[in-house]
Amino acid sequence: MKIRFIAVGGTIDKVYFDRMSAYQVGESAIGQMLRDANVTFEYSCESMIHKDSLDMDDKDRQEIYAAIEEDENPYIIVTHGTDTMIQTAKKLQGISNKVIVLTGAMVPARFKESDAPFNIGCAVAAVQSLAPGVYIAMNGRIFDPGNVRKNRDLNRFEEI
């Protein structure tokens, strides 16, 4: 089993430049996280879009859709900003015969206290064990995109 990682931006890959919150979405941290974890499965990583999810639009979602639909690999993990992750997951539900898991982070992967490695680990377990479909892996849970929301007050995803 080979897992394809597609990084599209979001907090997980943010790089901050000052204390006033100036940032840009940098190169994906996935490859380094996987090397640090000493994983033994085969994988490939691709970056595209490089945007905060609040700046993503339907054209960006269509680009992600097309990239996944055309990919021969049936096991896909997408790292995505948490603010519009649910919208993108719903868009991807039109793709069949693939296990697609979206995940991200509330804190950039480059920060020691980041939730990124844990969320990536959950997504890796999910993509290997779930039936074809689209899922969200956040906060130690696997969610159906049609039955989840981001709770900004508690800084987590929860079932609705």
VEXVEX-178398 format. One line per field, with one value per residue: residue number from 1; x, y, z of N, C-alpha, C in turn. Coordinates in nm, 4 decimals. Example, Ala and Ser with C-alpha at 12.3 -4.5 7.8 and 13.67 -1.06 7.14 Angstrom:
VEXVEX-178398
num: [1;2]
n.px: [1.3190;1.2850]
n.py: [-0.5690;-0.2250]
n.pz: [0.7800;0.7080]
ca.px: [1.2300;1.3670]
ca.py: [-0.4500;-0.1060]
ca.pz: [0.7800;0.7140]
c.px: [1.3200;1.2900]
c.py: [-0.3300;0.0030]
c.pz: [0.7800;0.7870]
//
This chain:
VEXVEX-178398
num: [1;2;3;4;5;6;7;8;9;10;11;12;13;14;15;16;17;18;19;20;21;22;23;24;25;26;27;28;29;30;31;32;33;34;35;36;37;38;39;40;41;42;43;44;45;46;47;48;49;50;51;52;53;54;55;56;57;58;59;60;61;62;63;64;65;66;67;68;69;70;71;72;73;74;75;76;77;78;79;80;81;82;83;84;85;86;87;88;89;90;91;92;93;94;95;96;97;98;99;100;101;102;103;104;105;106;107;108;109;110;111;112;113;114;115;116;117;118;119;120;121;122;123;124;125;126;127;128;129;130;131;132;133;134;135;136;137;138;139;140;141;142;143;144;145;146;147;148;149;150;151;152;153;154;155;156;157;158;159;160]
n.px: [0.0836;0.0613;0.0696;-0.0566;0.0260;-0.1124;-0.0488;-0.2178;-0.2042;-0.2761;-0.2889;-0.1184;0.1125;0.2054;0.4344;0.5609;0.6632;0.6985;0.6086;0.3654;0.1938;0.2408;0.2557;0.3259;0.2153;0.4166;0.6565;0.5548;0.5372;0.5075;0.6720;0.9054;0.7917;0.7068;0.9529;1.0741;0.9080;0.9805;0.8433;0.7256;0.5839;0.5161;0.5235;0.4275;0.4739;0.3128;0.2850;0.0473;-0.1323;-0.0924;-0.2226;-0.3902;-0.6779;-0.9020;-0.8694;-0.9140;-1.0993;-1.3776;-1.2558;-1.0008;-1.0768;-1.1785;-0.9439;-0.8041;-0.9803;-0.9635;-0.6918;-0.6850;-0.8782;-0.7598;-0.5330;-0.3737;-0.3420;-0.5166;-0.5232;-0.5336;-0.4169;-0.5000;-0.3600;-0.4886;-0.6217;-0.8027;-1.0314;-1.1908;-1.1939;-1.4035;-1.5773;-1.4194;-1.3876;-1.6525;-1.6842;-1.5095;-1.6436;-1.7582;-1.5813;-1.5028;-1.4098;-1.1783;-0.9931;-1.0083;-0.8676;-0.8909;-0.6929;-0.5439;-0.4123;-0.4358;-0.2361;0.0706;0.2840;0.5536;0.5799;0.6508;0.4371;0.2439;-0.0459;-0.0233;0.1514;0.0128;-0.2435;-0.1763;-0.0833;-0.3227;-0.4689;-0.3179;-0.3596;-0.6365;-0.6675;-0.5661;-0.7433;-1.0151;-1.3198;-1.3659;-1.4209;-1.4807;-1.3247;-1.2708;-0.9986;-0.9391;-0.8380;-0.8133;-1.0254;-1.2397;-1.4297;-1.7403;-1.7782;-2.0271;-2.1324;-2.0047;-1.8449;-1.6406;-1.5499;-1.4888;-1.4646;-1.3824;-1.1691;-1.1563;-1.2675;-1.5974;-1.8668;-2.1864]
n.py: [-0.1176;0.2118;0.5402;0.8474;1.1761;1.4941;1.8222;2.1160;2.3567;2.5827;2.6071;2.4048;2.4162;2.6754;2.9476;3.1667;3.5095;3.7205;3.8651;3.9763;3.8243;3.7976;3.5949;3.3232;3.0594;2.7925;2.5525;2.2097;2.0270;1.7601;1.5464;1.5625;1.5118;1.2458;1.1188;1.1688;1.0137;0.7653;0.5944;0.2944;0.2460;0.2829;0.5967;0.9070;1.2565;1.5609;1.9044;2.1627;2.4576;2.6134;2.7904;2.9747;2.8301;2.9938;3.1610;3.0059;2.9058;2.8039;2.7317;2.6498;2.4257;2.2651;2.2169;2.0594;1.8431;1.7461;1.6700;1.4591;1.2849;1.2110;1.0814;0.7702;0.6347;0.4806;0.5610;0.8409;1.1234;1.4424;1.7399;2.0236;2.3502;2.4211;2.5821;2.5716;2.3083;2.1221;2.2017;2.1469;1.8700;1.7838;1.8521;1.6678;1.4295;1.3336;1.1670;0.8356;0.5017;0.5457;0.6007;0.8808;1.1065;1.3946;1.6186;1.8347;2.1077;2.2836;2.4303;2.5394;2.2975;2.3348;2.4206;2.3286;2.2475;2.1595;2.0059;1.8703;1.6338;1.4290;1.4392;1.3760;1.1135;0.9905;1.0201;0.8613;0.6048;0.5911;0.6059;0.3639;0.1785;0.2304;0.2081;0.2847;0.6313;0.9657;1.1343;1.3094;1.3601;1.4575;1.5759;1.3247;1.1772;1.0325;1.1721;1.2044;1.4105;1.5341;1.5520;1.7049;1.9753;2.2685;2.3746;2.6745;2.8049;2.6067;2.5159;2.2827;1.9956;1.8635;1.6290;1.6778]
n.pz: [0.0000;-0.0949;0.0151;-0.0804;-0.0244;-0.0248;-0.0011;0.0582;0.1798;0.4523;0.8159;0.9117;0.7568;0.7920;0.8174;1.0408;1.0565;1.2291;1.5489;1.5133;1.3754;1.1015;0.8235;0.5937;0.3808;0.3863;0.2573;0.2522;0.5566;0.5826;0.4757;0.6374;0.8897;0.8528;0.8072;1.0558;1.2149;1.1378;0.9566;0.7939;0.5675;0.2161;0.0510;-0.1098;-0.1645;-0.2411;-0.3149;-0.3514;-0.4445;-0.1860;0.0084;0.2686;0.4079;0.4220;0.2106;-0.0072;-0.2985;-0.5110;-0.7497;-0.6656;-0.5138;-0.7151;-0.8552;-0.6706;-0.6593;-0.9262;-0.9355;-0.7495;-0.8527;-1.0962;-1.0111;-0.9801;-0.7458;-0.4810;-0.2146;-0.0346;0.1381;0.2390;0.3379;0.4877;0.5424;0.8409;0.8502;0.6148;0.5503;0.5658;0.3602;0.1329;0.1647;0.1275;-0.1408;-0.2573;-0.2300;-0.4579;-0.5839;-0.6582;-0.5406;-0.3898;-0.0900;0.0893;0.3012;0.4866;0.6717;0.9176;1.1076;1.4161;1.5141;1.3757;1.2136;1.2559;1.5134;1.8484;2.0157;1.8404;1.6999;1.4685;1.4038;1.5457;1.4249;1.1602;1.1991;1.2829;1.0474;0.8739;0.9855;0.9465;0.6619;0.5858;0.6882;0.6442;0.4482;0.0958;0.0438;0.1714;0.4331;0.7466;0.9549;1.2657;1.5837;1.7073;1.6134;1.3622;1.1126;0.9342;0.6582;0.6258;0.8750;1.0726;1.2489;1.2889;1.5980;1.7000;1.9421;2.1251;1.9872;1.8223;1.6285;1.5991;1.6224;1.4698]
ca.px: [0.0000;0.1318;-0.0169;-0.0244;-0.0024;-0.1253;-0.0543;-0.2775;-0.1866;-0.3393;-0.2059;-0.0174;0.2347;0.2329;0.5624;0.5411;0.7818;0.7128;0.5115;0.2404;0.1190;0.2671;0.2925;0.2943;0.2076;0.5461;0.6651;0.4896;0.6155;0.4706;0.7868;0.9900;0.7185;0.7086;1.0901;1.0929;0.8303;1.0410;0.7367;0.7736;0.4992;0.5572;0.4440;0.4774;0.4215;0.2974;0.2277;-0.0222;-0.2139;-0.0197;-0.3068;-0.4729;-0.8049;-0.9981;-0.8456;-0.9457;-1.2286;-1.4263;-1.1545;-0.8994;-1.1358;-1.1853;-0.8071;-0.7767;-1.0661;-0.9059;-0.5644;-0.7139;-0.9515;-0.6661;-0.4278;-0.3990;-0.3347;-0.6469;-0.5083;-0.4962;-0.4319;-0.4886;-0.3458;-0.5748;-0.6588;-0.9203;-1.1496;-1.2785;-1.1690;-1.5314;-1.6261;-1.3400;-1.4224;-1.7828;-1.6591;-1.4394;-1.7301;-1.7941;-1.4771;-1.5299;-1.3049;-1.0578;-1.0059;-0.9549;-0.8747;-0.8410;-0.6498;-0.4729;-0.3637;-0.4754;-0.1080;0.1639;0.3681;0.6869;0.5760;0.6645;0.3086;0.1508;-0.1266;-0.0036;0.1951;-0.0936;-0.3481;-0.1225;-0.0851;-0.4619;-0.5070;-0.2495;-0.4340;-0.7686;-0.6621;-0.5339;-0.8437;-1.1528;-1.3743;-1.3603;-1.5045;-1.4098;-1.3292;-1.1896;-0.9303;-0.8967;-0.8579;-0.8226;-1.1508;-1.2659;-1.5616;-1.8089;-1.7828;-2.1625;-2.1786;-1.8977;-1.8244;-1.5266;-1.5898;-1.3824;-1.4508;-1.3061;-1.0544;-1.1572;-1.3762;-1.6919;-1.9809;-2.3130]
ca.py: [0.0000;0.3397;0.6516;0.9731;1.2946;1.6171;1.9389;2.2283;2.4792;2.5872;2.6303;2.2998;2.4554;2.8182;2.9948;3.3027;3.5922;3.8154;3.8471;4.0404;3.7231;3.7961;3.4582;3.2714;2.9136;2.7472;2.4163;2.1100;1.9644;1.6181;1.4587;1.5609;1.4422;1.1018;1.0728;1.1707;0.9036;0.6400;0.5093;0.1855;0.2302;0.3600;0.7176;1.0168;1.3847;1.6651;2.0304;2.2439;2.5706;2.6945;2.8996;2.9603;2.7791;3.1036;3.2239;2.9101;2.9250;2.6860;2.6949;2.5726;2.2960;2.1876;2.1748;1.9473;1.7337;1.6923;1.6034;1.3325;1.1977;1.1622;1.0031;0.6261;0.5824;0.4824;0.6029;0.9821;1.2106;1.5832;1.8340;2.1340;2.4421;2.3720;2.6680;2.5309;2.1664;2.0520;2.2345;2.0718;1.7279;1.7628;1.8580;1.5460;1.3130;1.2851;1.0761;0.6999;0.3996;0.5924;0.6425;1.0166;1.1586;1.5306;1.6518;1.9619;2.1382;2.4110;2.4964;2.4994;2.1790;2.3772;2.4539;2.2110;2.2066;2.1365;1.8844;1.8162;1.4934;1.3403;1.4347;1.3005;0.9735;0.9431;1.0119;0.7438;0.4866;0.5932;0.5765;0.2218;0.0887;0.2652;0.1780;0.4016;0.7437;1.0862;1.1463;1.4115;1.3094;1.5691;1.5636;1.1847;1.1191;1.0286;1.2305;1.2145;1.5544;1.5858;1.5455;1.7608;2.1206;2.3190;2.4551;2.7733;2.8377;2.5001;2.4887;2.1413;1.9473;1.7828;1.5761;1.7522]
ca.pz: [0.0000;-0.1022;0.0519;-0.1480;0.0552;-0.1023;0.0874;-0.0136;0.2571;0.5834;0.9340;0.9273;0.6859;0.8067;0.8686;1.0935;1.0401;1.3386;1.6569;1.4747;1.3000;0.9580;0.7865;0.4607;0.3798;0.3377;0.2046;0.3359;0.6634;0.5900;0.4522;0.7571;0.9963;0.8247;0.8328;1.2015;1.2726;1.0904;0.9026;0.7087;0.4495;0.0989;0.0366;-0.1918;-0.1200;-0.3424;-0.2661;-0.4503;-0.4005;-0.0867;0.0565;0.3874;0.3552;0.4086;0.0803;-0.1137;-0.3638;-0.5825;-0.8496;-0.5932;-0.4797;-0.8388;-0.8849;-0.5800;-0.7071;-1.0506;-0.9038;-0.6821;-0.9460;-1.1979;-0.9459;-0.9813;-0.6100;-0.4130;-0.0754;-0.0431;0.2549;0.2027;0.4488;0.4473;0.6491;0.9125;0.8366;0.5040;0.5244;0.5481;0.2259;0.0353;0.1807;0.0615;-0.2859;-0.2987;-0.2176;-0.5907;-0.6318;-0.6095;-0.5373;-0.3213;0.0490;0.0946;0.4376;0.5034;0.8064;0.9271;1.2418;1.4755;1.5422;1.2696;1.2369;1.2979;1.6558;1.9351;2.0704;1.7304;1.6900;1.3341;1.3964;1.5926;1.3227;1.0469;1.2402;1.2771;0.9059;0.8171;1.0315;0.8834;0.5186;0.5696;0.7447;0.6112;0.3153;0.0081;0.0822;0.2122;0.5779;0.8116;1.0743;1.3512;1.7280;1.7470;1.5669;1.2190;1.0924;0.8053;0.6282;0.6364;1.0130;1.1567;1.2446;1.3642;1.7126;1.7165;2.0843;2.1902;1.9009;1.7846;1.5447;1.6739;1.5488;1.4854]
c.px: [0.0883;0.0314;0.0331;-0.0665;-0.0072;-0.1440;-0.1098;-0.2683;-0.2523;-0.2382;-0.0937;0.1159;0.2675;0.3716;0.5393;0.6729;0.8023;0.6049;0.3763;0.1582;0.1347;0.3179;0.2760;0.2832;0.3346;0.5398;0.6051;0.5871;0.5922;0.5904;0.8762;0.9216;0.7230;0.8481;1.1177;1.0219;0.8835;0.9363;0.7944;0.6833;0.5529;0.4657;0.5079;0.4081;0.4184;0.2391;0.1600;-0.1016;-0.1431;-0.1002;-0.3613;-0.6106;-0.9115;-0.9845;-0.8775;-1.0839;-1.2670;-1.3283;-1.0446;-0.9522;-1.1468;-1.0471;-0.7674;-0.8538;-1.0029;-0.7765;-0.5889;-0.7834;-0.8576;-0.5570;-0.4659;-0.4033;-0.4712;-0.6420;-0.4498;-0.5182;-0.4066;-0.4701;-0.4051;-0.5963;-0.7911;-1.0460;-1.2435;-1.2559;-1.2987;-1.5864;-1.5505;-1.3730;-1.5547;-1.7681;-1.5992;-1.5264;-1.7774;-1.6930;-1.5031;-1.4037;-1.1728;-1.0924;-0.9330;-0.9758;-0.8134;-0.8043;-0.5751;-0.4246;-0.4178;-0.3520;-0.0088;0.2545;0.5067;0.6939;0.5788;0.5294;0.2025;0.0772;-0.1057;0.0444;0.0877;-0.2026;-0.3019;-0.1246;-0.2251;-0.5075;-0.4435;-0.3223;-0.5687;-0.7624;-0.6324;-0.6476;-0.9882;-1.1911;-1.3615;-1.4635;-1.4176;-1.4329;-1.2450;-1.1317;-0.8764;-0.9241;-0.8807;-0.9499;-1.1565;-1.4100;-1.6094;-1.8203;-1.9227;-2.2138;-2.0736;-1.8969;-1.6975;-1.5813;-1.4744;-1.3604;-1.3649;-1.1837;-1.0419;-1.2748;-1.4671;-1.8081;-2.1037;-2.4305]
c.py: [0.1243;0.4502;0.7776;1.0890;1.4154;1.7317;2.0566;2.3601;2.4688;2.6027;2.5294;2.3404;2.6047;2.8411;3.1395;3.3792;3.6935;3.7898;3.9082;3.9498;3.7328;3.6568;3.4362;3.1203;2.8652;2.6092;2.3182;2.0476;1.8132;1.5257;1.4484;1.4895;1.2909;1.0436;1.0669;1.0539;0.7664;0.5427;0.4053;0.1609;0.3184;0.4818;0.8119;1.1430;1.4837;1.7883;2.1019;2.3539;2.6614;2.8145;2.8687;2.9183;2.8871;3.1748;3.1305;2.9382;2.7982;2.6390;2.6105;2.4333;2.2065;2.1365;2.0549;1.8241;1.6663;1.6159;1.4673;1.2349;1.1351;1.0727;0.8558;0.5669;0.5897;0.5312;0.7441;1.0496;1.3530;1.6643;1.9660;2.2257;2.4017;2.4558;2.6258;2.3848;2.0907;2.0781;2.1552;1.9237;1.6973;1.7642;1.7259;1.4219;1.2586;1.1875;0.9377;0.6141;0.4466;0.6175;0.7765;1.0697;1.2981;1.5510;1.7835;1.9814;2.2721;2.4968;2.4492;2.3826;2.2169;2.4139;2.3259;2.1589;2.1790;2.0039;1.8147;1.6710;1.3945;1.3268;1.3583;1.1509;0.9144;0.9269;0.8908;0.6165;0.4780;0.5511;0.4291;0.1289;0.1165;0.2217;0.3019;0.5072;0.8607;1.1064;1.2651;1.3496;1.4291;1.5336;1.4194;1.1151;1.1202;1.0738;1.2141;1.3643;1.6160;1.5947;1.5989;1.9126;2.1543;2.4085;2.5506;2.8102;2.7350;2.4570;2.3404;2.1124;1.8602;1.7409;1.6636;1.6594]
c.pz: [0.0000;-0.0716;-0.0165;-0.0589;-0.0376;-0.0031;0.0083;0.0638;0.3922;0.6948;0.9481;0.8649;0.6977;0.8666;0.9112;1.0896;1.1523;1.4431;1.6243;1.3818;1.1491;0.9224;0.6376;0.4751;0.3124;0.2757;0.3042;0.4356;0.6693;0.5759;0.5742;0.8725;0.9766;0.8464;0.9828;1.2690;1.2299;1.0370;0.8073;0.5895;0.3367;0.0856;-0.0644;-0.1446;-0.2352;-0.2747;-0.3815;-0.3780;-0.2993;-0.0381;0.1951;0.3362;0.3439;0.2746;-0.0365;-0.1703;-0.4398;-0.6901;-0.7851;-0.5590;-0.6027;-0.8790;-0.7980;-0.6263;-0.8289;-1.0226;-0.8396;-0.7764;-1.0489;-1.1402;-0.9443;-0.8411;-0.5419;-0.2681;-0.0702;0.0921;0.2083;0.3298;0.4028;0.5666;0.7110;0.8901;0.7248;0.4637;0.4938;0.4083;0.1192;0.0437;0.1123;-0.0901;-0.3357;-0.2911;-0.3519;-0.6487;-0.5722;-0.6110;-0.4779;-0.1746;0.0579;0.2356;0.4399;0.6497;0.8026;1.0687;1.2866;1.5042;1.4350;1.3095;1.2876;1.4461;1.7381;1.9832;1.9633;1.7437;1.5552;1.3322;1.4414;1.4859;1.1989;1.0795;1.2355;1.1322;0.8389;0.8584;0.9606;0.7370;0.4919;0.6114;0.7047;0.4697;0.2271;0.0487;0.1215;0.3612;0.6235;0.9379;1.1518;1.4958;1.7730;1.7043;1.4154;1.1997;0.9491;0.7758;0.6396;0.7790;1.1112;1.1446;1.3207;1.4746;1.7416;1.8636;2.1579;2.1088;1.8650;1.6911;1.6307;1.5854;1.5729;1.4657]
//
